[in-house]
Amino acid sequence: MALDLRGRTAVVTGGSKGIGYSVAEALARANANVVISARRSSEVAEAAERLDGLGEGTVVGVAGDVAKLADVKELIGTAVERFGGLDILVNNAGFGAFGPVDEIDPATWDRLIGTNLSGVFYCCHEAIPHLRKSGDAWIINMASLAGKNPFAGGAAYNASKFGLVGFSEALMLDVRQHGIRVNYVMPGSVNTYFNEKNPSDENAWMIQPDDIAQVVMDLLALPSNSLVSRIEIRPTRPPRR
């Protein structure tokens, strides 16, 4: 039986394209009310218009930067004011930058940590009081296999994802008694918009955004007495090196 999220409300950051859009689409098709966010207002508006009407819920867009607390307050506040509460938070917004530590610009470091780590904190901080009222709520954080596998040139990105893994595990312990289940997903290579690259047919071997959306929906379908705290997902057959 297909999951029916009728009457439930979800917020998806980075929801205008890629993984976030696929997750928002799956939630919308399951009849949830969905609020998506991203930094570019035109992209958010276009994505929300495409998604609205796919199910019996409503999809709206709120432009903003998760690295800015004021924008996050507006995002969560809009969801609660529009739909009367919040049940699901998917922290998907992310940014990638790579290079040796001495070559990473401090402004790039600040943006990366601000988006990938502080942004998740801000969203959780603002959402948790409302998620507690749900009684059966979810926080799903999009981490990465880079959250446990360091690589040369990845110091900044590794730091953000290692931090997100630790944050997610501690957060789970903070809120599990309040009816909030916390999970983090650690994908490998995904054929999506990332690090100024676009999806392509040449990367069909990669994980597809819809694959991650399916993982999210599977998590939401779990019985209320069970919690899968972490999921690692890799391409089945990457090219041989």
Buried (B, 14 or more C-beta within 10 A) or exposed (E): EEBEBEBBBBBBBBBBBBBBBBBBBBBBBBBBBBBBBBBEEEBBBBBBEBBBEBBBBBBBBBBBBBBBBEBBBBBBEBBBEEBEBBBBBBBBBBBBBBBEEEEBEEEBBEBBBBBBBBBBBBBBEBBBEBBBBBEEBBBBBBBBBBBBEEEEBBBBBBBBBBBBBEBBEEBBEEBEEBBBBBBBBBBBBBBBBBEEEEBEEEBEEBBBBBBBBBBBBEBBEEEEEEBEEBBBBEBEEEEEE
